Amino acid sequence: MKRILDCRASDFLTFNRSDLIGSIRKAEGRTVLAEVIPTVQPLYPEVTNAELARAFGADMILLNMLDVFHPYIKGLESHALFGNVPGETMSDNPIMELKRLVGLPIGVNLEPVDFSEKSEDMYDVKQGRLATREAFARASELGIDFICLTGNPNTGVTNEAIEQAIINARQEFAGVIIAGKMHQAGVGRVLDQEAYVRFAEAGADIILIPAPGTVPGVREDEFYEVTREIQALDKLVVAAIGTSQEGSDEATIRDIALSSKRGGTDVFHIGDAGLSGIATPENIQALSIAIRGRRHTYIRMAASVNR
């Protein structure tokens, strides 16, 4: 099994759940997961935000705000998806077209909303973004490699709902399951060690927790203790930057990245609220260089999707 930082597009084509988990584990804390919003105008309309994130060093792409029953990705309009290239036909699956363009594993956020906790200040979430059995099955049909069970702000996501969603997803979805919180997305504590253990025991492969220095009060020592307990259960950890600090300066990103690495994380997440549905691209690159140097960063940036 190759380390994910050594994998190319042709390798990812053959990956299953265990392959992706194994490749991340073997990389020893050198995996970059970039989150983007595919439904807004991309930073530059000539390319999707996912392509831009990949070009600046991302190893995995997480799509936020995507409706799996009506998938739509801005920036694909002028490409082969719409039949503008001779010999290519229109497709009703933009996920597969995006995977062809970026050559990386693609995931999607699905939100385990607890409707008993809904209040007037909470947002309504479209059916195609909810963590339901139907959405999990549809994600599999679309060829999505991993799902992330978490919540956007003010959506009424609870730890109990996340736990139940993991159980349901494990029955309907064949890919990797990530679960947790990167900020106060609903009710309950953000850094809840007992809840994370329950997520692991329910069947999540990777537990998502806020990186040190992102959510107030999340310190490196506490992050380390939580990470160590999760990894003792043979699960991986994602350190998340989901507090709009993805749009801060590069020094802040490097500081968070190295703090997370000292804390033992396996994957480094960077959110989508830097510019138009994507982190400041230079911050993706700064994160990558901080955790694995220029060599692996530049290779990821330069490697053709035809390899």
C-alpha positions as CSV (number, residue, x, y, z in Angstrom):
1,M,0.0,0.0,0.0
2,K,1.4,3.4,-1.0
3,R,1.3,6.4,1.2
4,I,-1.4,8.9,0.1
5,L,1.2,11.5,-0.7
6,D,2.8,9.1,-3.2
7,C,-0.5,8.1,-4.8
8,R,-1.5,9.4,-8.3
9,A,-4.8,9.5,-10.0
10,S,-4.5,6.0,-11.4
11,D,-3.9,4.7,-7.9
12,F,-7.1,6.4,-6.5
13,L,-9.2,4.8,-9.3
14,T,-8.7,1.4,-7.7
15,F,-9.0,2.4,-4.0
16,N,-11.6,1.0,-1.7
17,R,-12.4,2.0,1.9
18,S,-9.5,0.1,3.4
19,D,-7.1,1.3,0.8
20,L,-7.8,4.9,1.5
21,I,-7.6,4.5,5.3
22,G,-4.3,2.5,4.9
23,S,-2.7,5.1,2.6
24,I,-3.6,7.9,5.1
25,R,-2.2,5.9,8.0
26,K,1.0,5.1,6.2
27,A,1.6,8.8,5.4
28,E,2.1,9.5,9.1
29,G,0.4,12.8,9.5
30,R,1.0,14.2,6.1
31,T,-2.4,14.3,4.5
32,V,-4.2,17.5,3.4
33,L,-8.0,17.5,3.2
34,A,-9.4,20.7,1.6
35,E,-13.1,21.6,1.9
36,V,-14.8,23.6,-0.9
37,I,-18.3,24.8,-1.7
38,P,-19.1,23.6,-5.2
39,T,-22.4,25.4,-5.6
40,V,-21.1,29.0,-5.4
41,Q,-19.3,30.9,-8.0
42,P,-15.7,29.6,-7.9
43,L,-12.8,31.9,-7.1
44,Y,-12.0,31.9,-10.8
45,P,-14.9,30.8,-13.0
46,E,-12.6,29.0,-15.5
47,V,-11.9,26.2,-13.0
48,T,-13.7,24.6,-10.1
49,N,-12.7,25.3,-6.6
50,A,-11.8,21.6,-6.2
51,E,-9.3,21.9,-9.1
52,L,-7.8,25.0,-7.5
53,A,-7.5,23.3,-4.1
54,R,-5.7,20.3,-5.7
55,A,-3.4,22.6,-7.6
56,F,-2.2,24.1,-4.3
57,G,-1.5,20.8,-2.6
58,A,-4.7,19.0,-1.4
59,D,-4.8,15.2,-1.3
60,M,-8.5,14.9,-0.7
61,I,-11.4,17.1,-1.6
62,L,-14.5,17.6,0.7
63,L,-17.6,19.1,-0.9
64,N,-19.8,21.2,1.4
65,M,-23.4,22.3,0.7
66,L,-23.8,19.7,-2.1
67,D,-27.3,18.3,-2.6
68,V,-26.6,14.6,-3.5
69,F,-30.1,14.3,-5.1
70,H,-29.4,17.3,-7.3
71,P,-25.6,17.5,-7.6
72,Y,-24.3,20.6,-9.2
73,I,-20.8,21.9,-9.4
74,K,-20.1,25.4,-10.6
75,G,-17.2,25.7,-12.9
76,L,-18.0,22.5,-14.9
77,E,-20.3,24.4,-17.2
78,S,-17.8,24.9,-20.0
79,H,-16.3,21.5,-19.8
80,A,-17.0,18.0,-21.2
81,L,-19.9,17.5,-18.8
82,F,-21.9,19.7,-21.0
83,G,-20.8,18.1,-24.3
84,N,-18.5,20.9,-25.5
85,V,-15.6,18.5,-26.2
86,P,-15.8,16.5,-29.5
87,G,-16.5,12.8,-28.8
88,E,-17.6,13.3,-25.2
89,T,-21.2,13.3,-24.1
90,M,-23.3,14.9,-21.4
91,S,-23.2,13.2,-18.0
92,D,-25.7,13.4,-15.2
93,N,-23.0,12.7,-12.6
94,P,-20.8,15.7,-12.0
95,I,-19.0,13.9,-9.2
96,M,-17.4,11.5,-11.7
97,E,-16.4,14.3,-14.0
98,L,-14.9,16.2,-11.1
99,K,-12.9,13.1,-10.0
100,R,-11.6,12.8,-13.6
101,L,-10.4,16.4,-13.5
102,V,-8.8,16.4,-10.1
103,G,-7.6,12.8,-9.8
104,L,-8.2,12.7,-6.0
105,P,-10.7,11.1,-3.6
106,I,-13.9,13.1,-3.3
107,G,-16.1,13.4,-0.3
108,V,-19.3,15.2,0.8
109,N,-20.6,16.7,4.0
110,L,-24.0,15.3,5.2
111,E,-25.6,16.8,8.2
112,P,-27.2,14.7,11.0
113,V,-29.8,17.3,12.1
114,D,-31.7,16.6,15.3
115,F,-35.2,18.0,14.5
116,S,-36.2,17.9,18.1
117,E,-33.6,20.6,18.7
118,K,-34.7,22.9,15.9
119,S,-35.4,26.5,16.7
120,E,-36.2,29.8,14.9
121,D,-32.5,30.7,14.5
122,M,-31.6,27.4,12.9
123,Y,-31.3,27.0,9.1
124,D,-33.4,24.6,7.1
125,V,-31.2,22.0,5.4
126,K,-32.2,20.5,2.0
127,Q,-33.1,16.9,1.9
128,G,-30.1,16.1,-0.2
129,R,-27.7,17.4,2.4
130,L,-29.2,15.5,5.4
131,A,-27.6,12.4,6.8
132,T,-30.3,9.9,5.8
133,R,-30.1,6.4,4.5
134,E,-31.3,7.6,1.1
135,A,-28.6,10.2,0.9
136,F,-25.9,7.6,1.9
137,A,-27.1,5.2,-0.8
138,R,-27.1,8.1,-3.3
139,A,-23.6,9.1,-2.3
140,S,-22.5,5.5,-3.1
141,E,-24.2,5.7,-6.5
142,L,-22.4,8.9,-7.4
143,G,-19.0,7.4,-6.7
144,I,-18.3,9.5,-3.6
145,D,-15.3,8.1,-1.7
146,F,-16.0,9.4,1.8
147,I,-18.7,11.2,3.7
148,C,-18.2,13.6,6.6
149,L,-21.0,13.6,9.2
150,T,-20.9,17.0,10.7
151,G,-22.8,20.3,10.7
152,N,-22.7,23.8,9.3
153,P,-23.4,26.5,11.8
154,N,-27.0,26.7,13.2
155,T,-28.2,23.5,11.6
156,G,-29.3,21.6,14.8
157,V,-26.7,18.9,14.6
158,T,-26.2,16.9,17.9
159,N,-23.7,14.3,19.0
160,E,-26.6,11.8,19.4
161,A,-27.8,12.4,15.8
162,I,-24.2,12.0,14.5
163,E,-23.9,8.7,16.3
164,Q,-27.1,7.3,14.9
165,A,-26.1,8.6,11.4
166,I,-22.8,6.7,11.6
167,I,-24.7,3.4,12.4
168,N,-27.0,4.0,9.4
169,A,-24.2,5.1,7.1
170,R,-22.2,2.0,7.9
171,Q,-25.1,-0.1,6.5
172,E,-25.7,2.0,3.3
173,F,-22.3,3.5,2.4
174,A,-19.3,1.5,1.3
175,G,-16.7,4.2,1.6
176,V,-14.9,6.0,4.4
177,I,-16.9,7.6,7.2
178,I,-15.6,10.7,8.9
179,A,-17.6,12.1,11.9
180,G,-17.3,14.9,14.4
181,K,-17.5,18.6,14.9
182,M,-15.2,21.4,13.8
183,H,-17.1,24.2,15.6
184,Q,-20.4,24.8,17.4
185,A,-22.7,23.5,14.7
186,G,-25.7,22.7,16.8
187,V,-25.9,21.8,20.5
188,G,-23.5,20.0,22.9
189,R,-19.8,20.4,23.5
190,V,-17.5,20.8,20.5
191,L,-14.6,18.8,22.0
192,D,-16.6,16.0,23.7
193,Q,-14.2,13.1,24.3
194,E,-16.9,10.6,25.3
195,A,-18.9,11.4,22.2
196,Y,-15.9,10.8,19.9
197,V,-15.3,7.4,21.5
198,R,-19.0,6.6,20.8
199,F,-18.5,7.7,17.2
200,A,-15.5,5.4,16.8
201,E,-17.4,2.5,18.4
202,A,-20.4,3.1,16.2
203,G,-18.3,2.6,13.1
204,A,-16.7,5.9,12.0
205,D,-13.3,5.4,10.4
206,I,-12.0,8.9,11.1
207,I,-13.0,11.3,13.9
208,L,-13.0,15.0,13.1
209,I,-12.1,17.4,15.9
210,P,-11.3,21.1,16.0
211,A,-7.6,21.9,15.6
212,P,-5.8,23.6,18.6
213,G,-6.2,27.3,18.3
214,T,-9.4,27.3,16.3
215,V,-12.3,26.9,18.7
216,P,-11.9,28.9,21.9
217,G,-10.3,26.8,24.7
218,V,-9.1,23.9,22.5
219,R,-5.5,23.6,23.6
220,E,-2.8,21.3,22.3
221,D,-2.6,19.2,25.5
222,E,-6.3,18.5,25.4
223,F,-6.2,17.8,21.7
224,Y,-3.4,15.4,22.2
225,E,-5.3,13.5,24.9
226,V,-8.4,13.1,22.8
227,T,-6.4,12.1,19.7
228,R,-4.5,9.5,21.7
229,E,-7.7,7.9,22.9
230,I,-9.2,7.8,19.5
231,Q,-6.1,6.3,17.9
232,A,-6.0,3.6,20.6
233,L,-9.3,2.5,19.1
234,D,-7.5,2.0,15.8
235,K,-9.2,5.1,14.3
236,L,-7.7,8.1,12.5
237,V,-8.1,11.8,13.5
238,V,-8.8,14.9,11.4
239,A,-7.7,18.2,12.8
240,A,-10.2,20.8,11.4
241,I,-9.7,24.4,10.6
242,G,-13.4,25.3,10.2
243,T,-13.6,28.7,11.9
244,S,-12.9,31.0,8.9
245,Q,-9.2,31.0,9.9
246,E,-8.7,29.4,6.5
247,G,-8.8,33.0,5.3
248,S,-6.2,34.2,7.8
249,D,-2.5,34.8,7.2
250,E,0.0,32.0,6.3
251,A,1.8,32.2,9.7
252,T,-1.4,31.4,11.5
253,I,-2.1,28.4,9.3
254,R,1.5,27.1,9.9
255,D,1.1,27.6,13.6
256,I,-2.2,25.6,13.7
257,A,-0.8,22.9,11.5
258,L,2.3,22.3,13.6
259,S,0.3,22.4,16.8
260,S,-2.0,19.8,15.3
261,K,0.9,17.7,14.2
262,R,2.4,17.8,17.7
263,G,-1.0,16.7,18.9
264,G,-0.8,13.6,16.8
265,T,-3.4,14.2,14.1
266,D,-3.4,12.0,10.9
267,V,-5.2,14.4,8.6
268,F,-5.2,18.2,8.3
269,H,-8.5,19.8,7.2
270,I,-8.8,23.3,5.9
271,G,-12.2,24.8,5.5
272,D,-14.1,26.7,2.7
273,A,-14.6,30.1,4.2
274,G,-11.4,31.9,3.1
275,L,-12.6,33.4,-0.2
276,S,-15.4,32.3,-2.6
277,G,-16.1,28.8,-1.3
278,I,-12.5,27.9,-0.8
279,A,-9.6,28.6,1.6
280,T,-7.1,31.2,0.5
281,P,-5.2,29.0,-1.9
282,E,-1.8,30.1,-0.5
283,N,-3.0,28.9,2.9
284,I,-3.6,25.4,1.5
285,Q,0.0,25.4,0.2
286,A,1.3,26.8,3.5
287,L,-0.4,24.0,5.4
288,S,1.0,21.4,3.1
289,I,4.5,22.7,3.2
290,A,4.4,23.0,7.0
291,I,3.4,19.3,7.5
292,R,5.5,17.7,4.8
293,G,7.8,20.2,3.1
294,R,8.1,21.5,-0.4
295,R,9.1,18.1,-2.0
296,H,5.7,16.4,-1.4
297,T,3.8,19.6,-1.8
298,Y,5.3,20.5,-5.2
299,I,4.9,16.9,-6.4
300,R,1.2,16.9,-5.5
301,M,0.8,20.3,-7.2
302,A,2.6,19.3,-10.4
303,A,1.6,15.6,-10.9
304,S,-0.6,15.2,-13.9
305,V,-4.0,13.5,-13.5
306,N,-2.9,11.3,-16.4
307,R,-0.3,9.6,-14.3
